[in-house]
């Protein structure tokens, strides 16, 4: 491929990102601007921004790579990614906005009146955020290397620098503008090549797909037949779906978006629009995997399946047209990396700033200038450390890594949020026990999978897709311990539950939460 076209596309996306971020800087002055864009983002604009940050490396490159390699079973990934927002809409979207919190740890402390529970949530937010950031840097390196031949670390470095500049400069107000534009950039970049490549494919007689010599071989088109050559595919499929459907509500960069809506009603409208935007995008990504089977039955040695999206245009149409389409896809991929990494950095930086870097007393008495400065320092930490980790060799694909982050979120924050929003009997001790149990089990499974790879038999299936057992255990522990410790139910539970579920007009007379840092 013409490296100059690829570099131009990536440069264009980066310049657009920095330019919009600089415009947003003019609007960002207060702590509320940096954390939640002063809670004035409209549903349509917010939905575009959520689509921008949610459609990550796993969506743009990883889904196609999984469909190409592993077949029809992998179509459950985009289904689960989208359905997760439906679960979020039904269970927690509006109550979260009514909570008045800035971050998920803020919500936990306000609901449970416990600083230790807040600390647990802070550690989990950072862990999940960094686990989700790793594939963004990896994907950026893969994309830039594929289209230009640059070393893989260069793409990750570009994403890290651009994200750091935007987040440090303008916070949530700036990133909201960036991510909303980037959703439409990504949709354009993923859809136009599909129509062109399908037209070429049909024009030349639509050759039948070839089966690449990778598992599950001849079962590639059969659902629930192999799940990537792993044992117990039915369990693996349903466990993955549970992780995606219930893990969405526990992703810190997703939740923070609902705090930017003016009220609970607009939070629900935002979620409905998001479902439509995600569904539209995911119509296109599996097509690349299927066409890859037609024109790239085998990949060059050492080339990852996630690269098939970027390699396909040149395989179908060698020459200028293929180069232009590949460059367009490279630009869209970088928009995906930048927008998702920006949202994750915002959420992780907020928690690091409030809970892990500086004493909270400084945040409360230092005013906006001190708070904003602390946020900027935290943003640098939030980007630099996961970028350094991304330079290490990890044997898990982009979508698989993101799936593991969903599993951790489903096993920790899902029980806390669902029970915290809907059950008055949740105790501080029960919530802490559930977070620790779900976190230890899911994170252990993640580490074993990432370090040791996927194993065979039931042990491999349970570790590679842990949500089906870690999430129910976390729920059970939370409920049982709460029932055993009724004295630890927060005294202000009744007031908090009214705030979460009553319309904003009725909540107007209630005092604001006093546990939030800002």
N, C-alpha and C positions, 0 to 999 in steps of 0.2 A: 504494500500500500504506500501511496505517496505520504511520507511523513509530514511534509509541509501542510497538507490539508488537515491532518489530524491535530497537529500543533495549533493551527489556526482556529479550529473548532473549540478546542479546549481553552485556548486563550480568550476567545470571544465569550464563552460562558463565565470564565473567571472575571473578566472585565465587567460584564453585565452585573455579576454578583457584587463586586466591589462598588460599582457605581450606584446601584440601588441601595446598598448598605450605607454609602456615604450620604445619600439623600435622607435615609432614615435617621442618621446621626443628628440631623437638624431638629428632629422631633423628640429625641431622647434626652431628657434632662433629669427626671426624678427616679427614685428607686422603683416606683410603680411602673414607669416606662420600661426599665431594664428587665423587670421580672415578668410582668403580665400586660405590657403595652397599655397600661392605665385602664384595662378592662373595657375598651371601647371598640373592639374589633367586630365588624358585622359578620353574620353567619356565612354569606357567600365568600367573603374575603378570607375568613378564618378557615373555611372548608378547603379552599384552594391551598392555603398554607399548610394545613394538616396533610393534604394529599401530597404536597411537595416534600414534607419531611418524612412521611410514612413510606413512600415509594423509594426504597433504599437500594443498595447494591444487590441485595437478595431479590428484589423485585425486577430490577432492570436487566441484570445479567444472570442471577442465580436460578430463577424459575426456568428460564429457557435452557440453561445448562442441565438442570435436573430432568426436565422433560426429554431432552436430547439423550441423556445417558440412561435414565431409569424408566422412562415411559409414562404411561397414562396415570399411574398412581400419583405422580407429582403434580397433577392438576389440582389435587387437594390443597396445595400450598396457597395459590391465589384465592381459592374458595374460603379457606380458613382466615386468611388475612382480611378479607372483606367482611365475613360474618362476624369477626371479632368486634367490629364497630356496631353491629346490630345488638350484640350482647351488652356492649357498653352503653348504648342508647337506652335499652330497657332497664338496666340495673342501676347505673350510677351517674350518668352524664349530668342531669339537672341537679341532683343533690350535691355533687362535687362543686358545681359553680356556686350554689347557695351557701356553701360552707364558709366562703370568704377567705379561703387559704391562698397562699402563693405557691406552695409546693406540696408534694405528697407528705413529707414529714410534718409540715404545718397542719395538714388535715388530721394526721394521726395524733398529734399532740392536743389539738383542739377537741377531738372526739373522745380521747381516752384520758386527757389531763395527766399525761405522763411524759416526762423528759426522757427516761430510759427507752420507752417505745419509740420516741422520736429519733433517738440515736440509732436504734436498730434499723429503722426505715431509711435513715440517711446513708448508712453503710450499704444497704441493699440497692438504693438508687444509684450510688456510685458504681457498685459492682455490675448491675444490669446495664447501666449506661456505657461503661467501658467495654463490656462484652459485646454490646451492639455496635460500638464504634470500631472495633477491630476489623470487621468485614468491610467497612466503608473505606478505610485506608488500604486494605488488601485489594479491594475492588478497583480503587483508583490506580494503584500500581499495575494491576493486571490490564486495565483498559489502556493506559498510556503506553505500556510495554507492547501491547498487541498492535497498536496503530502507528507507533513511532519507533519501536525498538529500544526505547530508553530503559534504564535499569528500573526494576519494579519499585524501589523505594522512592523514586522521584515523584510518581503520581501521588503517593500518600503524603509526601512532604508538601506538595502544592495544595492539596486539600487542607492540611493542617494549618498552613500559613494563611490561606484565604479565610477559612472559618475563624481562626483566631482574630484576624483583623476585623472582621465584621462583628463578631460577638463582643469583643473588647470595646469596640467603638460605640455600638448602638444598642446592644442588648436585644430584648424581645421585640421592641418597637421596630428596630431595623430589620431583624431576621424575619418578622412577619411579612414585610414587603418582599423580601428576597425569596422566601419559600413559595409565596403565592404565584409569583412570576415563574419560578422554576418548575412548578407543577405543569404549567402549560408548555414550557420548553420541553419537558420530558415527554408529555403526551404527543407533541408534534414530532419529536425525534424518534419515538418508538412506532408511531402509526404510519407516517409517510413511507418509510422503507418497506413496511409490510405490504402496502398496496402495490408498490412498484415491483417488489419481488414476486408477489403472487401473480401479477400480470405476466411477468416474464416466464414464470413456471408454467402457467396455463397455456401461454402462447407456444411454448416448445413441447407441448404434449403431455405435461404432467407425469413425469416418471415416478414409479412407485418407490416408497421409502426403502432404503437399504438398512439392514440391521447391523449396527456396529458391533465389533467383537467385545462388548462389555456386558456385564450382567444387567438385566435378566435375559439377554439373548432373544429367543423367539417369543418370549412372553412380554415383550416391550409394549404391545398394544392392549394387553389384558389387565384390567384393574384388579387389585388385591391378589396379584399372582406372585409378587416377589419383593416389592418395596425396596428396590435397589439391590436385589440379590441377598437381602438380609432375611433371617429367619423370622417366623411369626408375623407375616405382613399385615394380617387383620388387626392384631394388637397395635403394631407400629402405626398404622394409618389412623386408628381412632385415638391413640394417645397423642399423635401429632395434631389432630384436629382439636382435641381438648386444649392443648397448649396454645394454639393459635387463637381459638375462640375466647378463652378466658384469660390468656396472657396479655391480650391487647390492653385491657383495663389496668394492668400493672406496669405498663411501660411508662417511665417517667416523662419522656418527651411527648407522649400522647396526652397524658393527664394534664400537663401544664397548659396545654392549649385551651382546655375548657375553663381555666381560670381567667382567660382573656376576654370571654364573652360578657356582655353587659348583664345578663341574667340567665336563669335556668331555662326559660322558654327559648331563647336564642341558642343556648347550648344544645338543646334537642334538635333545633332546625339545622344547626351546623352539622350534627352527626348524620342526619338524613342526607344532606348534600354530599358529605364525605363518602357515604356508601355508594352513591351514584358515580362520583368521580373515580373511586377505586375500581368499581366494576367496569367502567369504560376503559381504564388503562389495562386491566388484566385480560381484556379480550385479545390483545395483540401479543403479549409476551410468549404464550405457548406456541404461537405460529413459528417463531424462530427455531424452537426445538424440533418441530416436525419437519420444517424445511431443511434443517441441519442434517436430518436423517436421509434426505433426498440427495443433497449435494456435497455433504461432508460425512460420508459413512464412517470414515476413520479420521482421527486428528493426528497431526504430527506429534512425534515423541516429545513428551514433556509439556505439551500444551493442555491447559485445563479446559474442561467442558464449558466453564463459565465464559470462555472466549468465543463461543460459537456465534453469539449475537454479532460481534464485531467482525468476524471472519466471513460470515455468510454472504454479504453483498459482493465481495470480490470473488467468491466461489461461484456465484450465480451469474454475475456480469463483470468479468474482468475488464478493466479499463477505467475511463474517467467516471462513468456512472457509478460503478461499484465503489470507487474511491470516495466519491461525494457522499454516497449513502453511508459508508463506513465512518466518514468524518462526522456526519450528522449524528450517528449513533454514539460516537465517542463523546461528542458534546453533550448529548442527552444523558449519557452515563455519568459524566462529571457533574451535571446538574443534580443527579440523584445523590451522588456522594456528598456534594456540598450541602444540599438542603437537609438531608438526614443528619449529617455530622453537626450541622448548626443547631438543630433542635436538641440533639443529645447533649451538646456542649452547654446550651442554655440551662437545661434541667440539672445536669451534674454540677455546673458552676454555681448555681443557686444553692444547692445543698452544701457543697464544699465551703462556700462563703459563709453561710449561716451557722453551720454546725462543726466543721472540721478545721477551719483555718484560724478564725479570730473569735475572741470571746463575744458572746451575744450582748453583753452589756455595752460593748463599744458600738454595736450596730444600733442599739436603742437610743444611745445618747449622742452619737457622733453626727447625726444628721445625714442628709442625702449624699453629701460629698464623700464622707467616709464610707458609707454603704456602697456607693457606686465604685469607689476605688477598690474596696474589698472584692466586689463582684468581678472586676476586671482581672485582678490577680488570680482569683479562683478559675476564671475562664482559661487562662494560660495553663494552669496545672491540669485542668480537665482535658485539654487537647494534647499536651506534650507527653504525658505518661502513656496513654493508650497508643499513641503513634510509635513510641519506643517499643511497646509490646508487639506492635504489628510487624516489626522488623524480624521478629523471631519466626521460626518455621512452625506453622500449624497445619495439620493434615486434614482439616475439616473444611468443606466447601462453604461458599458464601451463604447460601440459603440454610444450610445445616447449622452454621454458627448462629445465625439469627434465630433459627428455630429453638436452639438451646437457650437463648436469652428469653424467648417467650415462655419456655418451660419453667425457668426460674421465677419469672414474674407471676405466672399462674399459680405457682406453689407458695408464694409469699404474700404478694399484695392483693391477689384476688380474694382469698379468705378474709383479709383485713377489711377490704373495701365493702364487699357484699354484706358481711356480718356487721360491720361498723355502720353502714347506711340503713340496714333493715332490721337489726336485732338489738333490742334494748338490753338484753342480758349479757352482752359482750363485756368481759372484765379486762382490766389492764393486764393481769397475769395471763389470762387466756390468750389475749392478742400477742403478747410477747412469746408465749410458748409456741403458738402457731407459726409466727415468723421465724423463730429459731429452728423449729423442726422442719418446716418446708424449705427454708434456706439451706440448712445443712445437707438434707437429702438431695435436693435438686442440684446444688452447686457441686457436691461430691460426684454425682453422676456426670455433670458437665465436664469436670476436670478429668475424670477417668476417660471420657470419650475423646476429649481434645488432645490429651497427652498420649493415650495408648491406642487411639483409633477404635473402630467399631469391631466388636467381637462377635463370635457366632453363638447360637443357642439363645436360651431365654435370658441369660445374663447380658448378652450383647443387646438384645431388643429392649430390655428394661433400662439399661444405662443410656442407650442412644435416644430413646423416647421415654423419659421418666414421668411425664406429667400425669399419666393415667393412674399412677400409684402415689406420687408425691403430693399432688393436689388434694385428693381425698383424705390422706393422712393428716395434712395440715389443717383442713377443715375440721376433722374429727378431734384432733388435739385441741384446737381453739375452743370448740364447743364444750368438750368434756371438762377442760380446765376451768372455763368460765362458769360452768354449772357448779363446780367444786369450790369456787372462790367468789360467792355472791357479794362478799364484803368489799371486793375490789372493783365493783362496778362504779364508774365515776359518778360523783354526786350530781354533776350537771348534765347527766344523760338526757333527761326530759327536755331541758332547754335546747340542747344541741339537736335532738331529733326534730323538734319543731322547726328549728332553723333549716335543717336539711330538706324537709318535706313540705313546709308551708310555702305558699306563693310569696314572692318578694314583697308584695304590698303589705302582707301581714307581718313579715319579718322586720319591717321598717322600724318598729318600736323596740326591737330587741337590742341589747348591747352587742357591740362587735366582739368577736373573739379576742381574747387578751393574750393568747399563747403564741400567735404568729410573730415572727421576728420583725416584720415591717408592717 
